[in-house]
Amino acid sequence: MIGIVVAMSSEAKTLVEKWQLKKNLSSHKFQLFESDSYSLIVSGVGKINSAAATTYLLNRRPLESWTAVVNFGIAGSANETRVIGESFFINKITDNSSGRDFFPECVMGHGMQEAGVTTFDQPVDKKQAEPGMDLVDMEASGFFQASAIFVECHRISVIKIISDHLDFSGIKREFVQSLISKQSGAFDRFVLNLQDLKPENILSPGESDQLSKLTERLRLTDTMRHELDRIAKAHKIRGREISLEQYLAIEIKDKPHAKVIFEKIRRELL
């Protein structure tokens, strides 16, 4: 199953029709459309809505059943050389309010241009855009942070289509639908390629054993355990070996000390 998170029904319409998705009438909190291969949810605008909808979506099925999850929709751009209607694979997400950066890791070819996106809490116009800022949206950081709790980083993707240059002119339902429709073929090919991301254990038995022992020694919470597993697999996907034996030799004094060690491990793997 591949999960798709969009903010607005106008972004969902073309995909619902193209993939012949059926509305799930048991979902009362969010609009949900499904088939045997896809599950598409309409979150509403904003990163909190996107995070909530993503969490709701991923917890409706066993986590191992998800092949990938994608945030798809429109974004503005402060870069006026960007052509309206172009689609981009997002390789960096910046949350404007926290300053935190997140890096989706695509491990397959996608044929799209790549760009970074900055997620804002409120709509942004040209005057508020900082120098050098490129794509701008209101959902990506919330989507990514929620997704990363449940699935590995290389299974999380963000695809954005340029809709405006932060002037908000002409962004009506019909216009959004036309943008999505024109890029639906490319998005369809991208999603079909995601089907090749079959579940697999990319860690060696020795590496898995290290993580298991660290989880026990540091008494990690479920969230921290999943974070450690996620970043370790992302580290391995980048072609790096995992060697954390030195942390197993450290005597853990108390819970705050364990958190310090966990953060050191986290920084080493990122």
C-alpha positions in Angstrom: 0.0 0.0 0.0 1.2 3.5 -0.9 -0.1 6.4 1.1 -0.7 9.8 -0.5 -1.3 12.9 1.6 -2.8 16.0 -0.1 -4.0 19.3 1.6 -7.0 20.1 -0.6 -9.8 18.2 -2.4 -8.8 20.0 -5.6 -5.4 18.3 -5.3 -7.1 14.9 -4.8 -9.7 15.0 -7.5 -7.6 14.0 -10.5 -5.8 11.2 -8.6 -9.1 9.8 -7.2 -10.5 9.7 -10.8 -7.3 8.4 -12.4 -6.8 5.6 -9.9 -10.6 4.9 -9.5 -10.3 5.3 -5.7 -13.4 4.7 -3.6 -14.3 6.9 -0.7 -13.9 5.2 2.7 -17.2 6.0 4.5 -15.8 4.7 7.8 -13.3 7.7 8.0 -15.1 10.6 9.6 -12.2 12.7 10.7 -10.6 13.1 7.2 -11.7 12.4 3.6 -10.1 9.1 2.7 -10.1 7.4 -0.8 -8.7 3.9 -1.3 -8.0 1.0 -3.7 -6.0 -2.2 -3.3 -2.8 -0.2 -4.0 -3.4 3.3 -2.8 -4.8 5.2 0.2 -5.2 8.9 -0.3 -6.1 11.3 2.5 -7.1 15.0 2.3 -5.5 16.7 5.4 -6.6 20.3 5.1 -4.2 23.2 4.9 -1.3 23.6 7.4 1.4 21.5 8.9 -0.5 20.5 12.0 -3.4 19.2 9.8 -0.9 17.4 7.6 0.8 15.7 10.6 -2.5 14.7 12.1 -3.8 13.2 8.8 -0.5 11.4 8.1 -0.6 9.9 11.6 -4.2 8.9 11.2 -3.5 7.4 7.8 -0.5 5.3 8.7 -2.1 3.9 11.9 -5.1 2.6 10.0 -3.0 -0.4 8.8 -0.1 -2.4 10.1 3.0 -0.3 9.6 4.7 -3.1 7.7 2.0 -2.9 5.0 3.1 0.6 3.9 5.5 0.6 0.9 5.9 4.4 0.9 4.1 7.6 1.8 4.0 10.7 -0.3 3.0 14.3 0.2 1.8 15.7 -3.1 0.4 19.1 -4.0 1.0 22.7 -4.9 3.6 25.2 -3.6 4.5 28.8 -4.2 8.0 29.8 -5.2 10.0 32.9 -4.3 12.2 32.2 -7.3 10.5 33.8 -10.3 12.6 31.7 -12.7 10.6 28.7 -11.6 8.0 27.9 -14.2 4.4 27.6 -13.0 3.3 24.0 -13.5 6.7 22.4 -13.0 7.0 19.5 -10.6 9.8 19.0 -8.1 11.1 16.3 -5.9 11.8 17.9 -2.5 15.3 17.1 -1.2 15.3 19.5 1.8 12.5 20.7 4.0 13.0 23.6 6.3 10.4 24.4 9.0 10.4 28.2 9.2 9.1 28.5 12.8 11.6 26.0 14.3 14.5 26.4 11.9 14.8 22.6 11.7 15.8 20.9 8.4 14.7 17.5 7.2 16.1 15.6 4.2 14.0 13.1 2.3 16.3 10.5 0.8 15.3 9.2 -2.6 17.0 5.9 -3.4 15.6 5.6 -6.9 15.6 7.6 -10.1 12.7 10.0 -10.5 13.4 12.1 -13.5 12.2 15.4 -11.8 14.1 18.5 -10.9 15.0 18.8 -7.2 14.5 21.7 -4.9 14.1 22.7 -1.2 10.9 23.8 0.4 10.3 26.0 3.4 7.1 25.3 5.4 5.4 28.3 7.0 2.6 28.4 9.5 0.7 31.1 7.5 0.5 32.1 3.9 3.6 34.1 2.7 3.8 36.8 0.2 6.9 38.1 -1.7 7.7 40.7 1.0 8.0 38.0 3.6 10.2 35.6 1.6 13.8 35.6 2.6 16.6 36.1 0.0 17.5 32.8 -1.6 14.3 31.1 -0.6 12.9 28.8 -3.2 9.7 26.8 -2.8 7.2 27.6 -0.1 4.3 25.6 1.4 2.4 25.0 4.6 2.4 21.2 5.0 5.7 19.5 4.2 7.5 19.7 7.6 4.4 18.4 9.5 4.0 15.6 7.0 7.7 14.6 7.1 8.0 14.6 10.9 4.9 12.5 11.4 5.8 10.0 8.7 9.3 9.6 10.1 7.9 8.3 13.3 6.4 5.3 11.5 8.3 4.5 8.4 11.9 4.7 7.2 13.2 7.9 5.7 13.8 6.5 2.2 10.1 5.6 2.0 9.0 9.2 2.5 8.7 11.6 -0.4 7.4 15.1 -1.1 6.4 16.2 -4.6 5.4 19.8 -5.2 4.0 21.6 -8.3 4.7 25.3 -8.7 1.4 27.2 -8.6 2.4 30.8 -8.1 5.2 33.2 -7.3 3.8 34.2 -3.9 1.2 36.6 -5.4 -1.8 34.3 -4.9 -3.4 35.5 -8.1 -5.5 33.0 -10.0 -5.2 30.1 -7.5 -8.7 28.8 -7.8 -10.0 25.2 -7.6 -10.1 24.8 -11.3 -6.6 26.1 -11.8 -5.2 23.7 -9.1 -7.0 20.8 -10.7 -5.5 21.7 -14.1 -2.0 21.8 -12.6 -2.4 18.4 -11.0 -3.9 16.9 -14.1 -1.0 18.0 -16.3 1.5 16.5 -13.9 -0.5 13.4 -13.0 1.3 11.2 -15.6 4.7 12.0 -14.2 3.4 11.5 -10.6 1.8 8.2 -11.7 5.2 7.0 -13.0 6.9 8.1 -9.8 4.4 6.2 -7.6 4.7 3.1 -9.7 8.4 3.1 -9.2 7.8 3.3 -5.5 6.3 -0.2 -5.7 9.8 -1.5 -6.0 10.7 -0.4 -2.5 9.9 -3.8 -1.1 10.2 -4.3 2.7 13.7 -5.7 3.4 16.1 -5.7 6.3 19.1 -3.7 5.0 20.9 -4.1 8.3 23.3 -7.0 8.9 22.6 -9.3 11.9 25.6 -7.7 13.7 24.2 -4.2 13.2 20.7 -5.2 14.2 22.2 -6.8 17.4 24.1 -3.5 18.2 20.8 -1.5 17.9 19.0 -4.0 20.0 21.6 -3.9 22.8 21.7 -0.1 22.7 17.9 0.1 22.9 18.0 -2.1 26.0 21.0 -0.3 27.7 19.6 3.1 27.1 16.1 2.1 27.9 14.8 3.9 24.9 11.1 4.8 24.5 9.2 3.3 21.5 9.6 6.7 19.7 13.3 6.8 20.3 13.8 3.2 19.3 12.0 3.8 16.0 14.1 7.0 15.5 17.3 5.0 16.0 16.2 2.3 13.6 15.2 4.9 11.0 18.4 6.9 11.0 20.5 3.7 11.2 18.8 2.4 8.0 19.2 5.8 6.3 22.9 5.8 7.3 23.3 2.3 5.7 21.4 3.3 2.5 24.0 6.1 2.1 26.6 3.4 1.8 28.1 3.7 5.3 28.8 1.0 7.8 27.3 1.1 11.3 29.8 0.7 14.2 28.4 1.7 17.6 30.3 -0.8 19.8 32.0 2.1 21.7 28.6 3.2 23.1 27.9 -0.3 24.5 31.0 0.1 26.7 29.7 3.2 28.4 28.2 2.9 31.9 24.8 4.6 31.8 24.4 6.6 35.0 20.8 7.7 34.8 18.0 8.7 32.4 19.4 12.2 31.5 22.8 10.5 30.8 21.1 8.0 28.5 19.5 10.8 26.6 22.9 12.5 26.1 24.3 9.2 24.7 21.3 8.7 22.5 21.8 12.2 21.0 25.5 11.5 20.4 24.6 8.3 18.5 21.9 10.2 16.6 24.4 12.9 15.5 26.9 10.3 14.4 24.4 8.5 12.2 22.9 11.6 10.6 
